[in-house]
Amino acid sequence: MARHRVSDLSNNFNMPPEVKPPEEVTITILDRSEITTYPTLEKEVKVMSITFTAPGIPPLTVRIPKEEYSAEREAELIRKAIKEYKEVKPEIKRITL
């Protein structure tokens, strides 16, 4: 068995945490439509509503103000929605029937 000096091992503590490579996920866009909302009675706001699903994820919807809409913004919000969904841990309970 190899012996190491303490000074040789100390560099391991300064290493950055391991970074996972990006995960590629295939999503299915179920609906992409423009909707009109009225935050106040006088103000009309156009919003793009995108409903999608991915393996192991129920349908989710992201909404983007129409003036901010782009394919890049859509992809960014879909990635964020998937990440947030995966971070939530469901509550599990035992009940008696």
Secondary structure, DSSP 8 states (H G I E B T S, - for coil): -----HHHHGGGGGS------------EEEEEEEEEE-SSSS--EEEEEEEEEETTEEEEEEEEEGGG--HHHHHHHHHHHHHHHHH----------
